Amino acid sequence: MTTTNRMNMNEIRMDGNNLYREEAYTDLRVGSIRRLTPVKADGSPDETRETIFFGHTQLISPNGPLPIQCSLEGKTIEEAIKNFPEAVNETVERMIAEAKEQQQKEDSRIIVPR
């Protein structure tokens, strides 16, 4: 490890003003939802910040499982569950568009000999 890397490791600090308690919910079939509840450094709820939800699932592709993670709108777990399908679909559509764009860039790099 270089001196620079050691110095960077010494600079790693948790931000006590940006802590969240993490809870996971799953239906054991389609996916899971993580609820990140803001807390203060003493562990008490921080009512000044919003709860954050993330959805997780996987799609099966010819190359194996493809993990999908997306932000979920909502203030409650019920709202996050309701918004799960749309958020996953939007994320998958965005991933497909990005993959197509990347493929087009790769295809344009091909030089055909004369």
Distance bins in CASP14 RR format, pairs under 12 A and 6 or more apart:
PFRMAT RR
TARGET T0000
AUTHOR 0000-0000-0000
RMODE 2
METHOD distances of the structure
MODEL  1
1 7 0 0 0 0 0 1 0 0 0 0 0
1 8 0 0 0 0 1 0 0 0 0 0 0
1 9 1 0 0 1 0 0 0 0 0 0 0
1 10 0 0 0 0 0 1 0 0 0 0 0
2 8 0 0 0 0 1 0 0 0 0 0 0
2 9 0 0 0 0 0 1 0 0 0 0 0
3 9 0 0 0 0 0 1 0 0 0 0 0
3 10 0 0 0 0 0 1 0 0 0 0 0
4 10 0 0 0 0 0 1 0 0 0 0 0
4 11 0 0 0 0 0 1 0 0 0 0 0
5 11 0 0 0 0 0 1 0 0 0 0 0
5 12 0 0 0 0 0 1 0 0 0 0 0
6 12 0 0 0 0 0 1 0 0 0 0 0
14 20 0 0 0 0 0 1 0 0 0 0 0
14 41 0 0 0 0 1 0 0 0 0 0 0
15 38 0 0 0 0 0 1 0 0 0 0 0
15 41 0 0 0 0 1 0 0 0 0 0 0
16 38 0 0 0 0 0 1 0 0 0 0 0
16 39 0 0 0 0 1 0 0 0 0 0 0
16 40 0 0 0 0 1 0 0 0 0 0 0
16 41 1 0 1 0 0 0 0 0 0 0 0
16 42 0 0 0 0 1 0 0 0 0 0 0
16 43 0 0 0 0 0 1 0 0 0 0 0
16 46 0 0 0 0 0 1 0 0 0 0 0
17 38 0 0 0 0 1 0 0 0 0 0 0
17 39 0 0 0 0 0 1 0 0 0 0 0
17 40 0 0 0 0 1 0 0 0 0 0 0
17 41 1 0 0 1 0 0 0 0 0 0 0
17 42 0 0 0 0 0 1 0 0 0 0 0
17 46 0 0 0 0 1 0 0 0 0 0 0
17 48 0 0 0 0 0 1 0 0 0 0 0
17 49 0 0 0 0 1 0 0 0 0 0 0
18 36 0 0 0 0 0 1 0 0 0 0 0
18 38 0 0 0 0 1 0 0 0 0 0 0
18 39 0 0 0 0 1 0 0 0 0 0 0
18 40 0 0 0 0 0 1 0 0 0 0 0
18 41 0 0 0 0 1 0 0 0 0 0 0
18 46 0 0 0 0 1 0 0 0 0 0 0
18 48 0 0 0 0 0 1 0 0 0 0 0
18 49 0 0 0 0 1 0 0 0 0 0 0
18 52 0 0 0 0 0 1 0 0 0 0 0
19 36 0 0 0 0 1 0 0 0 0 0 0
19 37 0 0 0 0 1 0 0 0 0 0 0
19 38 1 0 0 1 0 0 0 0 0 0 0
19 39 1 0 1 0 0 0 0 0 0 0 0
19 40 1 0 0 1 0 0 0 0 0 0 0
19 41 1 0 0 1 0 0 0 0 0 0 0
19 42 0 0 0 0 1 0 0 0 0 0 0
19 43 1 0 0 1 0 0 0 0 0 0 0
19 44 0 0 0 0 0 1 0 0 0 0 0
19 45 0 0 0 0 0 1 0 0 0 0 0
19 46 1 0 0 1 0 0 0 0 0 0 0
19 49 0 0 0 0 1 0 0 0 0 0 0
20 34 0 0 0 0 1 0 0 0 0 0 0
20 35 0 0 0 0 1 0 0 0 0 0 0
20 36 1 1 0 0 0 0 0 0 0 0 0
20 37 1 0 0 1 0 0 0 0 0 0 0
20 38 1 0 1 0 0 0 0 0 0 0 0
20 39 1 0 0 1 0 0 0 0 0 0 0
20 40 0 0 0 0 0 1 0 0 0 0 0
20 41 0 0 0 0 0 1 0 0 0 0 0
20 43 0 0 0 0 0 1 0 0 0 0 0
20 45 0 0 0 0 0 1 0 0 0 0 0
20 46 0 0 0 0 1 0 0 0 0 0 0
20 49 0 0 0 0 1 0 0 0 0 0 0
20 50 0 0 0 0 0 1 0 0 0 0 0
20 51 0 0 0 0 1 0 0 0 0 0 0
20 52 1 0 0 1 0 0 0 0 0 0 0
20 53 0 0 0 0 0 1 0 0 0 0 0
20 54 0 0 0 0 0 1 0 0 0 0 0
21 34 0 0 0 0 0 1 0 0 0 0 0
21 35 0 0 0 0 1 0 0 0 0 0 0
21 36 1 0 0 1 0 0 0 0 0 0 0
21 37 1 0 1 0 0 0 0 0 0 0 0
21 38 0 0 0 0 1 0 0 0 0 0 0
21 39 1 0 1 0 0 0 0 0 0 0 0
21 40 0 0 0 0 0 1 0 0 0 0 0
21 43 1 0 0 1 0 0 0 0 0 0 0
21 44 0 0 0 0 0 1 0 0 0 0 0
21 45 0 0 0 0 1 0 0 0 0 0 0
21 46 0 0 0 0 1 0 0 0 0 0 0
21 49 0 0 0 0 0 1 0 0 0 0 0
21 51 0 0 0 0 1 0 0 0 0 0 0
21 52 0 0 0 0 0 1 0 0 0 0 0
22 32 0 0 0 0 0 1 0 0 0 0 0
22 33 0 0 0 0 0 1 0 0 0 0 0
22 34 1 0 1 0 0 0 0 0 0 0 0
22 35 1 0 0 1 0 0 0 0 0 0 0
22 36 1 0 1 0 0 0 0 0 0 0 0
22 37 1 0 0 1 0 0 0 0 0 0 0
22 38 0 0 0 0 0 1 0 0 0 0 0
22 39 0 0 0 0 0 1 0 0 0 0 0
22 51 0 0 0 0 0 1 0 0 0 0 0
22 52 0 0 0 0 1 0 0 0 0 0 0
22 53 0 0 0 0 0 1 0 0 0 0 0
22 54 0 0 0 0 1 0 0 0 0 0 0
23 32 0 0 0 0 0 1 0 0 0 0 0
23 33 0 0 0 0 1 0 0 0 0 0 0
23 34 1 0 0 1 0 0 0 0 0 0 0
23 35 1 0 1 0 0 0 0 0 0 0 0
23 36 0 0 0 0 1 0 0 0 0 0 0
23 37 1 0 0 1 0 0 0 0 0 0 0
23 39 0 0 0 0 0 1 0 0 0 0 0
23 51 0 0 0 0 1 0 0 0 0 0 0
23 52 0 0 0 0 0 1 0 0 0 0 0
23 53 0 0 0 0 0 1 0 0 0 0 0
23 54 0 0 0 0 0 1 0 0 0 0 0
23 77 0 0 0 0 1 0 0 0 0 0 0
23 80 0 0 0 0 0 1 0 0 0 0 0
24 31 0 0 0 0 0 1 0 0 0 0 0
24 32 1 0 1 0 0 0 0 0 0 0 0
24 33 1 0 0 1 0 0 0 0 0 0 0
24 34 1 0 1 0 0 0 0 0 0 0 0
24 35 1 0 0 1 0 0 0 0 0 0 0
24 36 0 0 0 0 0 1 0 0 0 0 0
24 53 0 0 0 0 0 1 0 0 0 0 0
24 54 0 0 0 0 1 0 0 0 0 0 0
24 55 0 0 0 0 0 1 0 0 0 0 0
24 56 0 0 0 0 1 0 0 0 0 0 0
24 77 0 0 0 0 0 1 0 0 0 0 0
25 31 0 0 0 0 1 0 0 0 0 0 0
25 32 1 0 0 1 0 0 0 0 0 0 0
25 33 1 0 1 0 0 0 0 0 0 0 0
25 34 1 0 0 1 0 0 0 0 0 0 0
25 35 1 0 0 1 0 0 0 0 0 0 0
25 53 0 0 0 0 1 0 0 0 0 0 0
25 54 0 0 0 0 0 1 0 0 0 0 0
25 55 0 0 0 0 1 0 0 0 0 0 0
25 56 0 0 0 0 0 1 0 0 0 0 0
25 72 0 0 0 0 0 1 0 0 0 0 0
25 76 0 0 0 0 0 1 0 0 0 0 0
25 77 1 0 0 1 0 0 0 0 0 0 0
25 78 0 0 0 0 0 1 0 0 0 0 0
25 80 0 0 0 0 1 0 0 0 0 0 0
25 81 0 0 0 0 1 0 0 0 0 0 0
25 84 0 0 0 0 0 1 0 0 0 0 0
26 32 1 1 0 0 0 0 0 0 0 0 0
26 33 1 0 0 1 0 0 0 0 0 0 0
26 34 0 0 0 0 1 0 0 0 0 0 0
26 35 0 0 0 0 0 1 0 0 0 0 0
26 55 0 0 0 0 0 1 0 0 0 0 0
26 56 0 0 0 0 1 0 0 0 0 0 0
26 57 0 0 0 0 0 1 0 0 0 0 0
26 77 0 0 0 0 0 1 0 0 0 0 0
26 81 0 0 0 0 0 1 0 0 0 0 0
26 84 0 0 0 0 0 1 0 0 0 0 0
27 33 0 0 0 0 1 0 0 0 0 0 0
27 55 0 0 0 0 0 1 0 0 0 0 0
27 56 0 0 0 0 0 1 0 0 0 0 0
27 57 0 0 0 0 0 1 0 0 0 0 0
27 77 0 0 0 0 0 1 0 0 0 0 0
27 81 0 0 0 0 1 0 0 0 0 0 0
27 84 0 0 0 0 1 0 0 0 0 0 0
29 57 0 0 0 0 1 0 0 0 0 0 0
29 58 0 0 0 0 0 1 0 0 0 0 0
30 55 0 0 0 0 0 1 0 0 0 0 0
30 56 0 0 0 0 1 0 0 0 0 0 0
30 57 1 0 1 0 0 0 0 0 0 0 0
30 58 0 0 0 0 1 0 0 0 0 0 0
30 59 0 0 0 0 0 1 0 0 0 0 0
30 68 0 0 0 0 0 1 0 0 0 0 0
30 81 0 0 0 0 0 1 0 0 0 0 0
30 84 0 0 0 0 1 0 0 0 0 0 0
30 85 0 0 0 0 1 0 0 0 0 0 0
30 88 0 0 0 0 1 0 0 0 0 0 0
31 54 0 0 0 0 0 1 0 0 0 0 0
31 55 1 0 0 1 0 0 0 0 0 0 0
31 56 1 0 1 0 0 0 0 0 0 0 0
31 57 1 0 1 0 0 0 0 0 0 0 0
31 58 1 0 0 1 0 0 0 0 0 0 0
31 59 0 0 0 0 0 1 0 0 0 0 0
31 67 0 0 0 0 0 1 0 0 0 0 0
31 68 0 0 0 0 1 0 0 0 0 0 0
31 69 0 0 0 0 0 1 0 0 0 0 0
31 70 0 0 0 0 0 1 0 0 0 0 0
31 72 0 0 0 0 0 1 0 0 0 0 0
31 80 0 0 0 0 0 1 0 0 0 0 0
31 81 0 0 0 0 0 1 0 0 0 0 0
31 84 0 0 0 0 1 0 0 0 0 0 0
31 85 0 0 0 0 0 1 0 0 0 0 0
31 87 0 0 0 0 0 1 0 0 0 0 0
31 88 0 0 0 0 1 0 0 0 0 0 0
32 53 0 0 0 0 0 1 0 0 0 0 0
32 54 0 0 0 0 1 0 0 0 0 0 0
32 55 1 0 0 1 0 0 0 0 0 0 0
32 56 1 0 1 0 0 0 0 0 0 0 0
32 57 1 0 0 1 0 0 0 0 0 0 0
32 58 0 0 0 0 0 1 0 0 0 0 0
32 67 0 0 0 0 0 1 0 0 0 0 0
32 68 0 0 0 0 0 1 0 0 0 0 0
32 69 0 0 0 0 0 1 0 0 0 0 0
32 70 0 0 0 0 0 1 0 0 0 0 0
32 72 0 0 0 0 0 1 0 0 0 0 0
32 77 0 0 0 0 0 1 0 0 0 0 0
32 80 0 0 0 0 0 1 0 0 0 0 0
32 81 0 0 0 0 0 1 0 0 0 0 0
32 84 0 0 0 0 1 0 0 0 0 0 0
32 88 0 0 0 0 0 1 0 0 0 0 0
33 51 0 0 0 0 0 1 0 0 0 0 0
33 52 0 0 0 0 0 1 0 0 0 0 0
33 53 1 0 1 0 0 0 0 0 0 0 0
33 54 1 0 0 1 0 0 0 0 0 0 0
33 55 1 0 1 0 0 0 0 0 0 0 0
33 56 1 0 0 1 0 0 0 0 0 0 0
33 57 0 0 0 0 1 0 0 0 0 0 0
33 69 0 0 0 0 0 1 0 0 0 0 0
33 70 0 0 0 0 0 1 0 0 0 0 0
33 71 0 0 0 0 0 1 0 0 0 0 0
33 72 1 0 0 1 0 0 0 0 0 0 0
33 74 0 0 0 0 0 1 0 0 0 0 0
33 76 0 0 0 0 0 1 0 0 0 0 0
33 77 1 0 0 1 0 0 0 0 0 0 0
33 78 0 0 0 0 0 1 0 0 0 0 0
33 79 0 0 0 0 0 1 0 0 0 0 0
33 80 1 0 1 0 0 0 0 0 0 0 0
33 81 1 0 0 1 0 0 0 0 0 0 0
33 82 0 0 0 0 0 1 0 0 0 0 0
33 83 0 0 0 0 1 0 0 0 0 0 0
33 84 1 0 0 1 0 0 0 0 0 0 0
33 87 0 0 0 0 0 1 0 0 0 0 0
33 88 0 0 0 0 0 1 0 0 0 0 0
34 51 0 0 0 0 0 1 0 0 0 0 0
34 52 0 0 0 0 1 0 0 0 0 0 0
34 53 1 0 0 1 0 0 0 0 0 0 0
34 54 1 0 1 0 0 0 0 0 0 0 0
34 55 1 0 0 1 0 0 0 0 0 0 0
34 56 1 0 0 1 0 0 0 0 0 0 0
34 69 0 0 0 0 1 0 0 0 0 0 0
34 70 0 0 0 0 0 1 0 0 0 0 0
34 71 0 0 0 0 0 1 0 0 0 0 0
34 72 0 0 0 0 1 0 0 0 0 0 0
34 77 0 0 0 0 0 1 0 0 0 0 0
34 80 0 0 0 0 1 0 0 0 0 0 0
34 84 0 0 0 0 0 1 0 0 0 0 0
35 50 0 0 0 0 0 1 0 0 0 0 0
35 51 1 0 0 1 0 0 0 0 0 0 0
35 52 1 0 0 1 0 0 0 0 0 0 0
35 53 1 0 1 0 0 0 0 0 0 0 0
35 54 0 0 0 0 1 0 0 0 0 0 0
35 55 0 0 0 0 1 0 0 0 0 0 0
35 72 0 0 0 0 1 0 0 0 0 0 0
35 74 0 0 0 0 0 1 0 0 0 0 0
35 75 0 0 0 0 0 1 0 0 0 0 0
35 76 0 0 0 0 1 0 0 0 0 0 0
35 77 1 0 0 1 0 0 0 0 0 0 0
35 78 0 0 0 0 0 1 0 0 0 0 0
35 79 0 0 0 0 0 1 0 0 0 0 0
35 80 1 0 0 1 0 0 0 0 0 0 0
35 81 0 0 0 0 0 1 0 0 0 0 0
36 46 0 0 0 0 0 1 0 0 0 0 0
36 49 0 0 0 0 1 0 0 0 0 0 0
36 50 0 0 0 0 1 0 0 0 0 0 0
36 51 1 0 0 1 0 0 0 0 0 0 0
36 52 1 0 1 0 0 0 0 0 0 0 0
36 53 1 0 0 1 0 0 0 0 0 0 0
36 54 1 0 0 1 0 0 0 0 0 0 0
36 55 0 0 0 0 0 1 0 0 0 0 0
36 71 0 0 0 0 0 1 0 0 0 0 0
36 72 0 0 0 0 0 1 0 0 0 0 0
36 77 0 0 0 0 0 1 0 0 0 0 0
36 80 0 0 0 0 0 1 0 0 0 0 0
37 43 0 0 0 0 0 1 0 0 0 0 0
37 44 0 0 0 0 0 1 0 0 0 0 0
37 45 1 0 0 1 0 0 0 0 0 0 0
37 46 0 0 0 0 1 0 0 0 0 0 0
37 47 0 0 0 0 0 1 0 0 0 0 0
37 49 0 0 0 0 1 0 0 0 0 0 0
37 50 0 0 0 0 1 0 0 0 0 0 0
37 51 1 0 1 0 0 0 0 0 0 0 0
37 52 0 0 0 0 1 0 0 0 0 0 0
37 53 0 0 0 0 0 1 0 0 0 0 0
37 75 0 0 0 0 0 1 0 0 0 0 0
37 76 0 0 0 0 0 1 0 0 0 0 0
37 77 0 0 0 0 0 1 0 0 0 0 0
38 44 0 0 0 0 0 1 0 0 0 0 0
38 45 1 0 0 1 0 0 0 0 0 0 0
38 46 1 0 1 0 0 0 0 0 0 0 0
38 47 0 0 0 0 1 0 0 0 0 0 0
38 48 1 0 0 1 0 0 0 0 0 0 0
38 49 1 1 0 0 0 0 0 0 0 0 0
38 50 1 0 0 1 0 0 0 0 0 0 0
38 51 1 0 0 1 0 0 0 0 0 0 0
38 52 0 0 0 0 1 0 0 0 0 0 0
39 45 1 0 0 1 0 0 0 0 0 0 0
39 46 1 0 1 0 0 0 0 0 0 0 0
39 47 0 0 0 0 0 1 0 0 0 0 0
39 48 0 0 0 0 0 1 0 0 0 0 0
39 49 0 0 0 0 1 0 0 0 0 0 0
39 51 0 0 0 0 0 1 0 0 0 0 0
40 46 1 0 1 0 0 0 0 0 0 0 0
40 47 0 0 0 0 1 0 0 0 0 0 0
40 48 0 0 0 0 1 0 0 0 0 0 0
40 49 0 0 0 0 1 0 0 0 0 0 0
45 51 0 0 0 0 1 0 0 0 0 0 0
50 71 0 0 0 0 0 1 0 0 0 0 0
50 73 0 0 0 0 0 1 0 0 0 0 0
50 74 0 0 0 0 1 0 0 0 0 0 0
50 75 1 0 0 1 0 0 0 0 0 0 0
50 76 0 0 0 0 0 1 0 0 0 0 0
51 72 0 0 0 0 0 1 0 0 0 0 0
51 73 0 0 0 0 0 1 0 0 0 0 0
51 74 0 0 0 0 1 0 0 0 0 0 0
51 75 1 0 0 1 0 0 0 0 0 0 0
51 76 0 0 0 0 1 0 0 0 0 0 0
51 77 0 0 0 0 1 0 0 0 0 0 0
51 79 0 0 0 0 0 1 0 0 0 0 0
51 80 0 0 0 0 1 0 0 0 0 0 0
52 70 0 0 0 0 0 1 0 0 0 0 0
52 71 1 0 0 1 0 0 0 0 0 0 0
52 72 0 0 0 0 1 0 0 0 0 0 0
52 73 0 0 0 0 0 1 0 0 0 0 0
52 74 0 0 0 0 1 0 0 0 0 0 0
52 75 0 0 0 0 0 1 0 0 0 0 0
52 80 0 0 0 0 1 0 0 0 0 0 0
53 69 0 0 0 0 0 1 0 0 0 0 0
53 70 0 0 0 0 1 0 0 0 0 0 0
53 71 1 0 0 1 0 0 0 0 0 0 0
53 72 1 1 0 0 0 0 0 0 0 0 0
53 73 1 0 0 1 0 0 0 0 0 0 0
53 74 1 0 0 1 0 0 0 0 0 0 0
53 75 0 0 0 0 1 0 0 0 0 0 0
53 76 0 0 0 0 1 0 0 0 0 0 0
53 77 1 0 0 1 0 0 0 0 0 0 0
53 78 0 0 0 0 0 1 0 0 0 0 0
53 79 0 0 0 0 1 0 0 0 0 0 0
53 80 1 1 0 0 0 0 0 0 0 0 0
53 81 0 0 0 0 1 0 0 0 0 0 0
53 82 0 0 0 0 0 1 0 0 0 0 0
53 83 0 0 0 0 1 0 0 0 0 0 0
53 84 0 0 0 0 1 0 0 0 0 0 0
53 87 0 0 0 0 1 0 0 0 0 0 0
54 67 0 0 0 0 0 1 0 0 0 0 0
54 68 0 0 0 0 0 1 0 0 0 0 0
54 69 1 0 0 1 0 0 0 0 0 0 0
54 70 1 0 0 1 0 0 0 0 0 0 0
54 71 1 0 0 1 0 0 0 0 0 0 0
54 72 1 0 0 1 0 0 0 0 0 0 0
54 73 0 0 0 0 0 1 0 0 0 0 0
54 74 0 0 0 0 0 1 0 0 0 0 0
54 80 0 0 0 0 1 0 0 0 0 0 0
54 83 0 0 0 0 0 1 0 0 0 0 0
54 84 0 0 0 0 0 1 0 0 0 0 0
54 87 0 0 0 0 1 0 0 0 0 0 0
54 88 0 0 0 0 0 1 0 0 0 0 0
54 91 0 0 0 0 0 1 0 0 0 0 0
55 67 0 0 0 0 0 1 0 0 0 0 0
55 68 1 0 0 1 0 0 0 0 0 0 0
55 69 1 0 0 1 0 0 0 0 0 0 0
55 70 1 0 1 0 0 0 0 0 0 0 0
55 71 1 0 0 1 0 0 0 0 0 0 0
55 72 1 0 1 0 0 0 0 0 0 0 0
55 73 0 0 0 0 0 1 0 0 0 0 0
55 74 0 0 0 0 0 1 0 0 0 0 0
55 77 0 0 0 0 0 1 0 0 0 0 0
55 80 1 0 0 1 0 0 0 0 0 0 0
55 81 0 0 0 0 1 0 0 0 0 0 0
55 83 0 0 0 0 1 0 0 0 0 0 0
55 84 1 0 0 1 0 0 0 0 0 0 0
55 85 0 0 0 0 0 1 0 0 0 0 0
55 86 0 0 0 0 0 1 0 0 0 0 0
55 87 1 0 0 1 0 0 0 0 0 0 0
55 88 1 0 0 1 0 0 0 0 0 0 0
55 90 0 0 0 0 0 1 0 0 0 0 0
55 91 0 0 0 0 1 0 0 0 0 0 0
56 65 0 0 0 0 0 1 0 0 0 0 0
56 66 0 0 0 0 0 1 0 0 0 0 0
56 67 1 0 0 1 0 0 0 0 0 0 0
56 68 1 0 0 1 0 0 0 0 0 0 0
56 69 1 0 1 0 0 0 0 0 0 0 0
56 70 0 0 0 0 1 0 0 0 0 0 0
56 71 0 0 0 0 0 1 0 0 0 0 0
56 72 0 0 0 0 0 1 0 0 0 0 0
56 80 0 0 0 0 0 1 0 0 0 0 0
56 84 0 0 0 0 1 0 0 0 0 0 0
56 87 0 0 0 0 0 1 0 0 0 0 0
56 88 0 0 0 0 1 0 0 0 0 0 0
56 91 0 0 0 0 0 1 0 0 0 0 0
57 65 0 0 0 0 1 0 0 0 0 0 0
57 66 0 0 0 0 1 0 0 0 0 0 0
57 67 1 0 0 1 0 0 0 0 0 0 0
57 68 1 0 1 0 0 0 0 0 0 0 0
57 69 0 0 0 0 1 0 0 0 0 0 0
57 70 0 0 0 0 1 0 0 0 0 0 0
57 72 0 0 0 0 0 1 0 0 0 0 0
57 84 0 0 0 0 1 0 0 0 0 0 0
57 85 0 0 0 0 1 0 0 0 0 0 0
57 87 0 0 0 0 0 1 0 0 0 0 0
57 88 1 0 1 0 0 0 0 0 0 0 0
57 89 0 0 0 0 0 1 0 0 0 0 0
57 91 0 0 0 0 1 0 0 0 0 0 0
57 92 0 0 0 0 1 0 0 0 0 0 0
58 64 0 0 0 0 1 0 0 0 0 0 0
58 65 1 0 1 0 0 0 0 0 0 0 0
58 66 1 0 0 1 0 0 0 0 0 0 0
58 67 1 0 1 0 0 0 0 0 0 0 0
58 68 1 0 0 1 0 0 0 0 0 0 0
58 69 0 0 0 0 1 0 0 0 0 0 0
58 88 0 0 0 0 0 1 0 0 0 0 0
58 92 0 0 0 0 0 1 0 0 0 0 0
59 65 1 0 0 1 0 0 0 0 0 0 0
59 66 1 0 1 0 0 0 0 0 0 0 0
59 67 0 0 0 0 1 0 0 0 0 0 0
59 68 1 0 0 1 0 0 0 0 0 0 0
59 69 0 0 0 0 0 1 0 0 0 0 0
59 88 0 0 0 0 1 0 0 0 0 0 0
59 89 0 0 0 0 0 1 0 0 0 0 0
59 91 0 0 0 0 0 1 0 0 0 0 0
59 92 1 0 0 1 0 0 0 0 0 0 0
59 95 0 0 0 0 1 0 0 0 0 0 0
59 96 0 0 0 0 0 1 0 0 0 0 0
60 66 1 0 0 1 0 0 0 0 0 0 0
60 67 0 0 0 0 0 1 0 0 0 0 0
60 68 0 0 0 0 0 1 0 0 0 0 0
61 67 0 0 0 0 0 1 0 0 0 0 0
61 68 0 0 0 0 0 1 0 0 0 0 0
61 92 0 0 0 0 0 1 0 0 0 0 0
61 95 0 0 0 0 0 1 0 0 0 0 0
61 96 0 0 0 0 0 1 0 0 0 0 0
61 99 0 0 0 0 0 1 0 0 0 0 0
63 99 0 0 0 0 0 1 0 0 0 0 0
66 88 0 0 0 0 0 1 0 0 0 0 0
66 91 0 0 0 0 0 1 0 0 0 0 0
66 92 0 0 0 0 1 0 0 0 0 0 0
66 95 0 0 0 0 1 0 0 0 0 0 0
66 96 0 0 0 0 0 1 0 0 0 0 0
66 99 0 0 0 0 0 1 0 0 0 0 0
67 88 0 0 0 0 0 1 0 0 0 0 0
67 91 0 0 0 0 0 1 0 0 0 0 0
67 92 0 0 0 0 0 1 0 0 0 0 0
67 95 0 0 0 0 0 1 0 0 0 0 0
68 84 0 0 0 0 0 1 0 0 0 0 0
68 85 0 0 0 0 0 1 0 0 0 0 0
68 87 0 0 0 0 1 0 0 0 0 0 0
68 88 1 0 1 0 0 0 0 0 0 0 0
68 89 0 0 0 0 1 0 0 0 0 0 0
68 90 0 0 0 0 0 1 0 0 0 0 0
68 91 1 0 1 0 0 0 0 0 0 0 0
68 92 1 0 0 1 0 0 0 0 0 0 0
68 93 0 0 0 0 0 1 0 0 0 0 0
68 94 0 0 0 0 0 1 0 0 0 0 0
68 95 1 0 0 1 0 0 0 0 0 0 0
68 96 0 0 0 0 0 1 0 0 0 0 0
69 84 0 0 0 0 0 1 0 0 0 0 0
69 87 0 0 0 0 1 0 0 0 0 0 0
69 88 0 0 0 0 1 0 0 0 0 0 0
69 91 1 0 0 1 0 0 0 0 0 0 0
69 92 0 0 0 0 0 1 0 0 0 0 0
69 94 0 0 0 0 0 1 0 0 0 0 0
69 95 0 0 0 0 0 1 0 0 0 0 0
70 80 0 0 0 0 0 1 0 0 0 0 0
70 83 0 0 0 0 1 0 0 0 0 0 0
70 84 0 0 0 0 1 0 0 0 0 0 0
70 85 0 0 0 0 0 1 0 0 0 0 0
70 86 0 0 0 0 1 0 0 0 0 0 0
70 87 1 0 1 0 0 0 0 0 0 0 0
70 88 1 0 1 0 0 0 0 0 0 0 0
70 89 0 0 0 0 1 0 0 0 0 0 0
70 90 1 0 0 1 0 0 0 0 0 0 0
70 91 1 0 1 0 0 0 0 0 0 0 0
70 92 0 0 0 0 1 0 0 0 0 0 0
70 93 0 0 0 0 0 1 0 0 0 0 0
70 94 0 0 0 0 1 0 0 0 0 0 0
70 95 0 0 0 0 0 1 0 0 0 0 0
71 80 0 0 0 0 1 0 0 0 0 0 0
71 83 0 0 0 0 1 0 0 0 0 0 0
71 84 0 0 0 0 0 1 0 0 0 0 0
71 86 0 0 0 0 0 1 0 0 0 0 0
71 87 1 0 0 1 0 0 0 0 0 0 0
71 88 0 0 0 0 0 1 0 0 0 0 0
71 90 0 0 0 0 1 0 0 0 0 0 0
71 91 0 0 0 0 1 0 0 0 0 0 0
71 94 0 0 0 0 0 1 0 0 0 0 0
72 78 0 0 0 0 0 1 0 0 0 0 0
72 79 0 0 0 0 1 0 0 0 0 0 0
72 80 1 0 1 0 0 0 0 0 0 0 0
72 81 0 0 0 0 1 0 0 0 0 0 0
72 82 0 0 0 0 1 0 0 0 0 0 0
72 83 1 0 1 0 0 0 0 0 0 0 0
72 84 1 0 0 1 0 0 0 0 0 0 0
72 85 0 0 0 0 0 1 0 0 0 0 0
72 86 0 0 0 0 1 0 0 0 0 0 0
72 87 1 0 1 0 0 0 0 0 0 0 0
72 88 0 0 0 0 1 0 0 0 0 0 0
72 90 0 0 0 0 0 1 0 0 0 0 0
72 91 0 0 0 0 0 1 0 0 0 0 0
73 79 1 0 0 1 0 0 0 0 0 0 0
73 80 1 0 0 1 0 0 0 0 0 0 0
73 81 0 0 0 0 0 1 0 0 0 0 0
73 82 0 0 0 0 1 0 0 0 0 0 0
73 83 1 0 1 0 0 0 0 0 0 0 0
73 84 0 0 0 0 0 1 0 0 0 0 0
73 86 0 0 0 0 1 0 0 0 0 0 0
73 87 1 0 0 1 0 0 0 0 0 0 0
73 90 0 0 0 0 0 1 0 0 0 0 0
74 80 1 0 1 0 0 0 0 0 0 0 0
74 81 0 0 0 0 1 0 0 0 0 0 0
74 82 0 0 0 0 1 0 0 0 0 0 0
74 83 1 0 0 1 0 0 0 0 0 0 0
74 84 0 0 0 0 0 1 0 0 0 0 0
74 86 0 0 0 0 0 1 0 0 0 0 0
74 87 0 0 0 0 0 1 0 0 0 0 0
75 82 0 0 0 0 0 1 0 0 0 0 0
75 83 0 0 0 0 0 1 0 0 0 0 0
76 82 0 0 0 0 1 0 0 0 0 0 0
76 83 0 0 0 0 0 1 0 0 0 0 0
77 83 0 0 0 0 0 1 0 0 0 0 0
77 84 0 0 0 0 0 1 0 0 0 0 0
78 84 0 0 0 0 0 1 0 0 0 0 0
79 86 0 0 0 0 0 1 0 0 0 0 0
79 87 0 0 0 0 0 1 0 0 0 0 0
80 86 0 0 0 0 0 1 0 0 0 0 0
80 87 0 0 0 0 1 0 0 0 0 0 0
80 88 0 0 0 0 0 1 0 0 0 0 0
81 87 0 0 0 0 0 1 0 0 0 0 0
81 88 0 0 0 0 0 1 0 0 0 0 0
83 89 0 0 0 0 0 1 0 0 0 0 0
83 90 0 0 0 0 0 1 0 0 0 0 0
83 91 0 0 0 0 0 1 0 0 0 0 0
84 90 0 0 0 0 0 1 0 0 0 0 0
84 91 0 0 0 0 0 1 0 0 0 0 0
85 91 0 0 0 0 0 1 0 0 0 0 0
85 92 0 0 0 0 0 1 0 0 0 0 0
86 92 0 0 0 0 0 1 0 0 0 0 0
86 93 0 0 0 0 0 1 0 0 0 0 0
87 93 0 0 0 0 0 1 0 0 0 0 0
87 94 0 0 0 0 0 1 0 0 0 0 0
88 94 0 0 0 0 0 1 0 0 0 0 0
88 95 0 0 0 0 0 1 0 0 0 0 0
89 95 0 0 0 0 0 1 0 0 0 0 0
89 96 0 0 0 0 0 1 0 0 0 0 0
90 96 0 0 0 0 0 1 0 0 0 0 0
90 97 0 0 0 0 0 1 0 0 0 0 0
91 97 0 0 0 0 0 1 0 0 0 0 0
91 98 0 0 0 0 0 1 0 0 0 0 0
92 98 0 0 0 0 0 1 0 0 0 0 0
92 99 0 0 0 0 0 1 0 0 0 0 0
93 99 0 0 0 0 0 1 0 0 0 0 0
93 100 0 0 0 0 0 1 0 0 0 0 0
94 100 0 0 0 0 0 1 0 0 0 0 0
94 101 0 0 0 0 0 1 0 0 0 0 0
95 101 0 0 0 0 0 1 0 0 0 0 0
95 102 0 0 0 0 0 1 0 0 0 0 0
96 102 0 0 0 0 0 1 0 0 0 0 0
96 103 0 0 0 0 0 1 0 0 0 0 0
97 103 0 0 0 0 0 1 0 0 0 0 0
97 104 0 0 0 0 0 1 0 0 0 0 0
98 104 0 0 0 0 0 1 0 0 0 0 0
98 105 0 0 0 0 0 1 0 0 0 0 0
99 105 0 0 0 0 0 1 0 0 0 0 0
99 106 0 0 0 0 0 1 0 0 0 0 0
100 106 0 0 0 0 0 1 0 0 0 0 0
100 107 0 0 0 0 0 1 0 0 0 0 0
101 107 0 0 0 0 0 1 0 0 0 0 0
101 108 0 0 0 0 0 1 0 0 0 0 0
102 108 0 0 0 0 0 1 0 0 0 0 0
102 109 0 0 0 0 0 1 0 0 0 0 0
103 109 0 0 0 0 0 1 0 0 0 0 0
103 110 0 0 0 0 0 1 0 0 0 0 0
104 110 0 0 0 0 0 1 0 0 0 0 0
END
